[in-house]
Amino acid sequence: MDIGLLYILLPLMLGWLLDRLMGDPVWLPHPVVVMGRIIAWGEKRLNRGKDRLLKGGLFSVMLILGSYFFMWKILEILSNINIWLSVLFLALIVFYCLAGKTLISEVKQVFVAVDESVEKGRIQVARIVGRDTSELSPQQIRTAALETLSENLSDGVIAPLFWYLLLGVPGMFAYKMVNTLDSMIGYKNERYKDFGCWAAHIDDIANYIPARLTALLMIVSNGRLSLLSFVKKYGGKHASPNSGYPESAMAGILNCRFGGPNVYFGHTVDKPYIGHNDKVLTSDDMMKAIHINIRTELLMVALIIIVQTICYFKF
């Protein structure tokens, strides 16, 4: 293989394989933890007094652009030192920016826990969802886990890979900052509705194409293109402009129903239903959903390799 093309493709393949093999080991320091601490530090000092909307917007934009140019500069320095050192660093950042294996492991643990007891299931699912889990039934616990599995396939895997394809590792890293900002301050409650407004909207924009691409790849990986009409029917009914698309793809594949009322920060939110078959979800559904996630990841990685190879030889 051409050395230049190898330099382009190898970081992606190594980083993705590392994520599939390792997930996010608790012993390994993670850049997202640093991002979270920076966001928390800034929010504590800026989210007060007047002009919170402006301060939150400028803070978010500065962190996103800063992440991009910080990573771009590091890569420039490393590439001037040693090309293979640069490749290894690129692979490490790709690995850090993906969350496919960890997400799958968490969802498996939810199903194992709820089969043991409802209380264990509630505790386990609380690790991966933002809703109040204290009163969830076994069916609601399993539903919440599968909704999160499909939604975060987009946020945690396909979207980072999409921005990697468009803007390389700096773009992927900047997207991770976008996603972290949204997860920490992108809420519509009293504390964050102004300060986190820009962060939430930027996240919506950054995920607009990836969410729809995720749904398409999920359907292709399942081999049932007829489900496109199902996604078209239900994808836009979600409160989020993006989450409904991967969720509706998964609901269609599993022939189940997502959505319904849930409690967030003490308030009941009536989410529109996605799908109509309120069947009892089982571990078989969970395993099918996991297989869909893995095949979707593979399709996205293959797509990037094909596009990068074509661009390399054409340009």
C-alpha positions in Angstrom: 0.0 0.0 0.0 1.2 3.5 -0.8 2.9 5.0 2.3 0.8 8.2 2.0 -2.5 6.4 1.9 -1.3 4.2 4.8 -0.7 7.3 6.8 -4.2 8.5 6.1 -6.0 5.2 6.8 -4.0 3.6 9.6 -5.0 6.0 12.4 -8.6 5.4 11.7 -8.3 1.6 11.6 -6.1 1.4 14.7 -8.2 3.8 16.7 -11.5 2.0 15.9 -10.0 -1.4 16.7 -8.7 -0.1 20.0 -12.2 1.1 20.9 -13.7 -2.2 19.9 -11.2 -4.1 22.0 -10.8 -1.9 25.1 -13.7 0.6 25.4 -12.9 3.2 28.0 -10.7 1.6 30.7 -11.2 3.3 34.0 -7.4 3.3 34.6 -6.7 5.3 31.5 -6.8 9.1 31.7 -9.4 10.5 29.2 -9.4 13.9 27.5 -13.2 14.2 28.0 -12.5 14.4 31.7 -10.3 17.4 31.1 -12.9 18.9 28.9 -15.5 18.4 31.6 -13.3 20.1 34.2 -12.7 23.1 31.9 -16.4 23.4 31.2 -17.3 23.1 34.9 -14.7 25.7 35.8 -16.0 28.2 33.3 -19.6 27.6 34.0 -19.1 28.2 37.7 -17.5 31.6 37.1 -19.5 32.8 34.1 -23.0 31.5 34.6 -24.0 34.3 36.9 -25.3 37.9 36.7 -26.2 39.5 33.4 -25.6 38.5 29.8 -25.6 34.8 30.5 -26.7 34.0 26.9 -23.8 36.0 25.5 -21.2 34.7 28.0 -22.3 31.1 27.5 -22.2 31.4 23.7 -18.7 33.0 23.6 -17.5 30.4 26.1 -18.8 27.5 24.0 -17.4 28.8 20.7 -14.0 29.5 22.2 -13.8 26.0 23.7 -14.8 24.4 20.4 -12.4 26.5 18.2 -9.7 26.1 20.9 -10.0 22.3 20.8 -9.7 22.3 17.0 -6.7 24.5 16.8 -5.0 22.9 19.9 -5.2 19.5 18.2 -4.2 20.8 14.8 -1.0 22.4 16.4 0.0 19.3 18.3 -0.3 17.2 15.1 1.8 19.8 13.2 4.5 19.5 15.8 4.4 15.7 15.9 4.5 15.3 12.1 7.6 17.4 12.0 9.3 15.1 14.6 8.3 11.7 13.3 5.6 10.5 11.0 4.9 7.3 12.8 4.8 9.1 16.2 2.1 11.2 14.5 0.2 8.1 13.3 0.2 6.6 16.8 -1.0 9.9 18.4 -3.8 10.2 15.7 -4.9 6.6 16.4 -5.0 7.3 20.2 -7.2 10.4 19.7 -9.5 8.4 17.4 -9.7 5.8 20.1 -10.5 8.4 22.8 -13.2 10.0 20.6 -15.2 6.8 20.1 -17.5 5.2 22.6 -19.0 2.2 20.9 -17.6 -0.6 23.0 -18.4 1.2 26.3 -21.9 2.0 25.3 -22.6 -1.7 24.3 -21.1 -2.9 27.6 -23.3 -0.5 29.7 -26.5 -1.6 27.9 -25.6 -5.3 28.4 -25.2 -4.6 32.1 -28.6 -2.9 32.3 -30.3 -6.0 30.9 -28.4 -8.3 33.2 -29.2 -6.1 36.2 -32.9 -5.8 35.5 -33.2 -9.6 35.1 -31.8 -9.9 38.7 -34.1 -7.2 40.2 -35.9 -4.1 39.2 -33.9 -2.0 41.7 -30.6 -3.1 40.3 -31.9 -2.3 36.8 -32.9 1.2 37.9 -29.5 1.8 39.4 -27.6 0.5 36.3 -29.7 2.4 33.7 -29.2 5.6 35.7 -25.5 5.4 34.6 -26.4 6.0 31.0 -29.7 8.1 30.9 -30.6 11.5 32.2 -34.2 10.7 33.2 -35.4 9.9 36.7 -35.1 6.1 37.0 -36.4 5.6 40.5 -39.9 4.5 39.4 -39.2 2.8 36.1 -40.7 -0.6 35.4 -38.6 -3.4 33.9 -40.0 -2.6 30.4 -39.2 1.1 30.8 -35.7 0.3 31.9 -35.0 -1.9 28.9 -36.6 0.7 26.6 -34.5 3.5 28.1 -31.3 1.4 27.5 -32.1 0.6 23.9 -33.1 4.2 23.2 -29.8 5.3 24.6 -27.9 2.6 22.6 -29.4 3.9 19.3 -29.1 7.6 20.1 -25.5 7.3 21.3 -24.5 5.2 18.3 -24.9 8.5 16.5 -23.4 10.8 19.2 -20.7 8.5 20.3 -19.6 6.8 17.1 -21.0 7.9 13.8 -20.9 11.7 14.4 -17.2 11.7 15.6 -16.4 9.6 12.5 -18.3 11.9 10.3 -16.4 14.9 11.5 -13.2 12.9 11.2 -14.0 12.4 7.5 -14.7 16.1 7.0 -12.1 17.8 9.2 -9.7 15.1 10.3 -8.7 14.4 13.9 -8.9 18.1 14.9 -12.5 18.1 13.7 -13.3 14.9 15.5 -11.7 16.3 18.7 -13.7 19.6 18.4 -16.9 17.6 18.0 -16.1 15.8 21.2 -16.0 19.2 22.9 -19.3 20.1 21.3 -20.9 16.9 22.6 -19.4 17.4 26.1 -20.6 21.0 26.3 -24.2 19.8 25.4 -24.1 17.0 27.9 -23.1 19.3 30.7 -24.8 22.7 30.0 -27.2 22.1 27.1 -30.4 21.8 29.3 -33.5 23.9 29.3 -33.8 24.2 33.1 -33.5 27.4 35.1 -29.7 27.1 35.6 -28.7 26.4 32.0 -31.4 27.7 29.7 -29.5 30.9 28.9 -25.9 29.9 29.5 -26.1 26.6 27.7 -28.4 27.7 24.8 -25.6 28.1 22.3 -24.0 24.8 23.3 -27.3 23.0 22.7 -27.9 24.6 19.3 -24.4 24.0 18.1 -24.8 20.3 19.1 -28.0 20.1 17.2 -26.3 21.5 14.1 -23.2 19.3 14.5 -25.4 16.2 14.7 -28.0 17.0 12.0 -26.4 15.0 9.2 -24.8 12.3 11.4 -28.1 11.4 13.1 -29.8 10.9 9.7 -26.7 9.1 8.3 -26.8 6.8 11.4 -30.4 5.9 10.7 -29.6 5.1 7.1 -26.6 3.0 7.9 -28.6 1.1 10.6 -31.3 0.3 8.0 -28.7 -0.7 5.4 -26.9 -3.0 7.9 -30.3 -4.7 8.6 -31.0 -5.1 4.9 -34.5 -3.7 5.1 -34.7 -0.5 3.1 -38.5 -0.5 3.5 -37.8 0.8 7.0 -36.9 4.2 5.5 -40.6 5.1 5.4 -40.9 4.2 9.2 -38.0 6.5 10.0 -39.5 9.2 7.8 -42.8 8.8 9.7 -41.4 8.9 13.3 -37.9 10.5 13.0 -39.2 14.0 13.3 -41.6 13.4 16.2 -38.9 13.4 18.8 -38.4 16.6 20.9 -34.8 16.6 19.7 -34.3 17.5 16.1 -31.8 14.6 15.7 -32.3 11.8 18.3 -35.6 10.6 16.8 -33.9 9.3 13.6 -31.5 6.6 15.1 -34.2 5.8 17.7 -36.9 5.3 15.0 -34.5 3.2 12.9 -33.9 0.9 16.0 -37.6 0.8 16.9 -38.4 -0.2 13.3 -35.7 -2.9 13.2 -36.8 -4.4 16.6 -40.5 -3.8 15.8 -41.0 -2.2 19.2 -42.1 1.1 20.6 -39.9 3.8 22.1 -40.9 7.1 23.8 -43.7 7.9 26.2 -43.7 9.9 29.4 -40.6 10.2 31.5 -39.4 12.3 34.4 -36.5 14.8 34.0 -35.3 17.0 36.8 -38.6 16.5 38.6 -40.9 17.3 35.7 -42.8 14.8 33.6 -42.0 15.0 29.9 -44.5 13.3 27.5 -42.3 12.2 24.6 -44.2 11.2 21.4 -44.2 7.4 20.8 -41.9 6.1 18.2 -43.5 2.9 16.8 -46.7 1.3 17.8 -45.9 -2.3 18.9 -45.6 -2.2 22.7 -44.1 -5.6 22.9 -42.1 -6.9 25.9 -38.4 -6.3 25.3 -36.0 -9.1 26.0 -32.3 -9.9 25.9 -32.8 -11.2 22.4 -33.8 -7.7 21.3 -30.8 -6.3 23.1 -28.4 -8.6 21.3 -30.0 -7.8 18.0 -29.7 -4.1 18.7 -26.0 -4.6 19.6 -25.3 -6.5 16.4 -26.9 -3.6 14.5 -24.7 -1.1 16.2 -21.5 -3.1 15.4 -22.5 -3.5 11.7 -23.3 0.2 11.5 -19.9 1.1 12.9 -18.3 -1.2 10.3 -20.2 0.3 7.5 -19.2 3.8 8.5 -15.5 2.9 8.9 -15.7 1.2 5.5 -17.3 4.3 4.0 -14.6 6.5 5.3 -11.9 4.2 4.0 -13.5 4.2 0.5 -14.0 8.0 0.4 -10.4 8.7 1.6 -8.9 6.3 -0.8 -10.8 7.8 -3.8 -9.9 11.3 -2.7 -6.2 10.3 -2.2 -5.8 8.9 -5.8 -8.0 11.6 -7.4 -6.4 14.6 -5.8 
